[in-house]
Amino acid sequence: MDAMDKTIRMAGDLIGENFDRFSEEIGNTALFTNEQVTLQRSEKTGMATFHLKKQAMMEDFIDELAKYLAVEVLCAYCQNDGQDYKAIAYSKPYQEEMYVIVMESNQHGLLDDISVVFFESMDAMLEMLEKQFHQLKGKGVEVLEQQREKVFYENFI
């Protein structure tokens, strides 16, 4: 296991602990399974996927997640007549924990798992978030929540 794999594993454990605390805070200690976290790695990022014990509604979940993990919600939207949902939240990069939480559903907002992408650099994190942010413009989606662009960029100054 090299340094990036160790970083992903440690960051995944940290997020997992926060998810456990989050589960307890919202009164659902059985929110996440005890299955091993699924890890994937690319050149600039690592991703951990956390599996839910039972499906959860994204709309109910995203605000609570932001509250208990102190992340910023970049956007939440649906398309295809409400069948496909997606939400993106991120840590503030100056917290030295650079990660993005991605929630996707093609089951009318029901979540089975949550993915967390970890970054080695602020530039890589900003690049991913900018792509997500700008995809909403003219995409024909119903935006449920979106951070103001000015506030978004202020988080990276």
C-alpha positions as CSV (number, residue, x, y, z in Angstrom):
1,M,0.0,0.0,0.0
2,D,1.6,3.3,-1.1
3,A,1.2,6.8,0.4
4,M,-1.9,7.7,-1.6
5,D,-3.6,4.5,-0.7
6,K,-2.8,5.1,3.0
7,T,-4.1,8.7,2.7
8,I,-7.4,7.5,1.1
9,R,-7.8,4.8,3.8
10,M,-7.2,7.3,6.6
11,A,-9.4,9.9,5.1
12,G,-12.1,7.2,4.5
13,D,-11.8,6.2,8.1
14,L,-12.2,9.8,9.2
15,I,-15.3,10.3,7.1
16,G,-16.6,7.0,8.2
17,E,-16.3,8.1,11.9
18,N,-18.0,11.4,11.0
19,F,-20.8,9.4,9.2
20,D,-21.2,7.2,12.4
21,R,-21.5,10.3,14.5
22,F,-23.9,11.8,12.0
23,S,-26.0,8.6,12.1
24,E,-26.2,8.8,15.9
25,E,-27.1,12.5,15.9
26,I,-30.0,11.9,13.6
27,G,-31.1,8.9,15.7
28,N,-30.3,6.2,13.2
29,T,-27.3,4.2,14.5
30,A,-27.8,1.6,11.7
31,L,-27.6,4.0,8.8
32,F,-24.3,2.6,7.3
33,T,-23.4,-1.0,6.9
34,N,-20.3,-2.6,8.4
35,E,-19.2,-3.7,5.0
36,Q,-15.7,-2.7,4.0
37,V,-15.6,0.7,2.4
38,T,-15.1,0.4,-1.4
39,L,-12.0,2.3,-2.5
40,Q,-11.0,3.5,-5.9
41,R,-8.0,5.5,-7.0
42,S,-7.0,7.7,-9.9
43,E,-4.0,9.9,-10.5
44,K,-5.2,12.9,-8.6
45,T,-8.0,11.5,-6.4
46,G,-9.2,8.6,-4.3
47,M,-12.8,7.6,-3.8
48,A,-14.5,5.8,-0.9
49,T,-18.0,4.5,-1.3
50,F,-20.1,4.0,1.9
51,H,-23.0,1.6,1.6
52,L,-26.3,2.4,3.4
53,K,-28.0,-0.4,5.3
54,K,-31.3,0.7,3.9
55,Q,-32.3,3.3,1.3
56,A,-32.6,6.9,2.3
57,M,-34.3,9.9,0.6
58,M,-31.6,12.2,-0.7
59,E,-33.7,15.4,-0.1
60,D,-33.9,14.6,3.6
61,F,-30.3,13.4,3.8
62,I,-28.4,16.3,2.2
63,D,-29.2,19.0,4.6
64,E,-28.6,16.9,7.7
65,L,-25.3,15.7,6.2
66,A,-24.2,19.3,5.6
67,K,-25.2,20.2,9.1
68,Y,-23.3,17.4,10.9
69,L,-20.2,17.2,8.7
70,A,-19.9,21.0,8.2
71,V,-19.7,20.7,4.4
72,E,-21.0,23.2,1.8
73,V,-23.8,22.0,-0.6
74,L,-22.7,23.0,-4.1
75,C,-25.9,21.8,-5.8
76,A,-28.8,19.4,-5.7
77,Y,-30.9,18.7,-8.8
78,C,-33.2,16.3,-10.5
79,Q,-34.0,15.5,-14.1
80,N,-35.9,13.0,-16.2
81,D,-39.2,13.9,-14.5
82,G,-37.7,13.5,-11.0
83,Q,-36.3,10.0,-11.6
84,D,-32.6,11.0,-11.5
85,Y,-31.2,13.0,-8.6
86,K,-27.7,14.2,-7.8
87,A,-26.3,16.3,-5.0
88,I,-22.7,17.5,-4.5
89,A,-21.3,18.7,-1.1
90,Y,-17.7,19.6,-0.3
91,S,-15.4,20.3,2.6
92,K,-13.9,23.7,2.7
93,P,-10.3,23.2,1.4
94,Y,-8.7,25.3,4.1
95,Q,-9.9,22.7,6.6
96,E,-7.0,20.5,5.2
97,E,-9.6,17.8,4.5
98,M,-10.2,18.1,0.8
99,Y,-13.2,16.0,-0.2
100,V,-16.4,16.0,-2.2
101,I,-19.5,14.0,-1.3
102,V,-21.4,12.8,-4.3
103,M,-24.9,11.4,-3.9
104,E,-26.6,10.0,-7.0
105,S,-29.9,8.2,-7.5
106,N,-31.9,7.0,-10.5
107,Q,-34.7,5.8,-8.2
108,H,-36.6,9.1,-7.6
109,G,-34.1,10.2,-4.9
110,L,-33.6,7.0,-3.0
111,L,-29.9,6.5,-2.1
112,D,-28.1,3.1,-1.7
113,D,-24.7,4.5,-1.1
114,I,-22.7,7.7,-0.8
115,S,-19.3,8.3,-2.5
116,V,-16.6,10.6,-1.1
117,V,-13.8,11.8,-3.5
118,F,-10.6,12.8,-1.8
119,F,-8.1,15.2,-3.4
120,E,-4.3,15.7,-3.1
121,S,-4.5,19.3,-4.3
122,M,-6.9,22.2,-4.0
123,D,-6.6,22.7,-7.8
124,A,-7.9,19.2,-8.6
125,M,-10.8,19.7,-6.1
126,L,-11.7,23.1,-7.6
127,E,-11.6,21.7,-11.1
128,M,-14.1,18.9,-10.3
129,L,-16.4,21.2,-8.5
130,E,-16.3,23.8,-11.3
131,K,-17.3,21.1,-13.8
132,Q,-20.2,20.1,-11.7
133,F,-21.2,23.7,-11.1
134,H,-21.2,24.7,-14.7
135,Q,-23.0,21.6,-15.9
136,L,-26.1,23.0,-14.4
137,K,-26.2,25.9,-16.7
138,G,-28.6,25.2,-19.5
139,K,-28.8,21.5,-18.8
140,G,-32.5,21.3,-18.5
141,V,-32.6,20.1,-14.9
142,E,-34.7,21.1,-12.0
143,V,-32.3,22.8,-9.6
144,L,-33.4,22.0,-6.0
145,E,-30.5,23.8,-4.3
146,Q,-27.5,25.7,-5.7
147,Q,-24.7,27.6,-4.0
148,R,-24.1,31.1,-5.3
149,E,-21.1,31.3,-7.5
150,K,-19.5,34.1,-5.6
151,V,-19.8,32.2,-2.3
152,F,-18.4,29.1,-4.0
153,Y,-15.3,30.9,-5.1
154,E,-14.8,32.6,-1.8
155,N,-14.4,29.2,-0.2
156,F,-11.2,28.7,-2.3
157,I,-9.6,32.0,-1.7
